[in-house]
Amino acid sequence: MSVYSGGRCLQVLRSQKCPTKHLRQYNKSAVGVSEYTDTPQYPPILDKSKRATWQRRKDTWHHNINNLATVEQKMVELNMPKYYGYWSLRFKDVQPNILGDDFCRYATRTHIHEEEGGGGGLPMGYYDDVRPQAETLVPLVVDKVEQLIDLNFSSNKIHRGDKPVRATRRHQTENFLIGLHRVIAGTLGSVPHIEDSMLDLRPRVEAFWFLGGIPPDSMLKKTKKNFTDTKEYENDPIDRPIQGTSSPVLGLRVTDGLPEVVPWDDPLATSATLPESVLDPRAYGYKFGKKHATTVTGFWPGERQEHTQLWLHNQDFLHSYKLEFGEEAARDGLRQKMLVASFTQALAHATYLGFGPVTELTYPLVQQSAISDGQHWNLSVYQLNTSTLHSHLAQDNPRNNILWLSEEEKLFEAVEDGGVKGLNTSLLATIIAMYLKKGVPRENPTPYLAPEKRLHQHPACEEYRENFLSFFHDVLSNRPRARLDPEMYLWEKIYKVDFKTRPFESPKRFFEDHYNKMDPGKRRLDDYPLRYIPKPIRKNKYVKFRPRVHSEHLYIYDDHFLVKRHYPDDEKDKSH
């Protein structure tokens, strides 16, 4: 596919020595258009400083992402600057750090709401409309829940075998949570939004975002200090890419999203207390790795049930966390787990609706979660009010996100020979109320997506749509490339960089000065050799190579390739 203006067509026609009548067609000047206006119109005065130029370039890129039509195109464009992926922070919900509580709240811009008594709790009044119905349904599920508890947690019925204790506990909890969902969903089968729901078992949930306000490390400071243009920006805060990962046991999807807990103008959503600054993430024990910007929420874009009703999590990580840091640190580990998991789930959901790390929300999104080992339960509600945390927005953002986290409750006291003792029907009613909470339809839920918001509705040809979708899936799979990204080996660091002991060796590596030197970190996703098309399968005998991937048009031909083609009608290829 070729996309270019009349001047580009004129260049192509001249290169092919077309008759004058064709050149005259593109040389016609506009007639009757006045170049004068009543009031002078001056171009804007631009700040030419380095910082302002960087900011304009960043704003232009964000604007281009916002204008793309589909979710797949936005994600591909987000990955376009990095061929080998971003050097991003690995933010995993099952790996909390003992010192990471403040950083988690800063990285997600989340306020953890606590009641006046000092303990947390679910938002008051949010389930008042479904609580009476939930309490009437509790007697219908009590017997089945007790049988399920006895089946999974009775000491004389657990088959341990040769598996480690932690693996046994994890599978035991997962089986119980899946069974509990089947019991509750089967009882609520007549509820319309539950009847029409979809279940994802052990879904893959990831989200990517940029976090601003991070102090630069010593290596970056040294690099900026060595150049005159960047020396004055040595200590400026930078953006760090973050790749968040959530690991739920199951997720329940419905057609409509949950209603907001508090409005946007509520003080809880605008002026909550948050950490003002943080250190480098590595100071808290977090690790970095190279990975493509990946955002998935358990399914690919295009599903009708794209809103999440409830997430169920396993707290098997908490046992080893207590052994390492003590019982008193368990609450902090649980808070970090729910912070990272809830924000990752909500941001992935927002990205599928056309928002994302560079596109701000136009309405809040709400997520319900529960974390349990079968006996001990913590329930949470998360309201995502902002999704853009890059640059200054990490600190000067008019809104903040909110997490309501309940205190730990026991679903049952013990399992004895006589059966289950002390079943907590109040907690069971709250869990059922989370299922019963009905979503609300919105007038325009995807304002940043085109009317044809699905890739299969793109005006490009079917072959391009299929290839682009395959390319999109391949990028988000994060499989290692056949040729890994170049790296400087230790012996090269010693003998070529620190001590130049090989002067007669030909400089061919990426860190050595030569005519074809290229920084692997600046290689773009569309910078790859084009694939050759064998002559028997060509649709046009002059087109020898496949087009290059493009985030807006899906695929385009290179300009230098179009000029070398030797048939007159290039305009027909705009539709190919």
Summary of the structure (lengths in Angstrom):
residues: 576
radius of gyration: 28.5
end to end distance: 5.1
largest distance: 98.8
contacts: 1642
relative contact order: 0.16
helix: 38%
strand: 17%
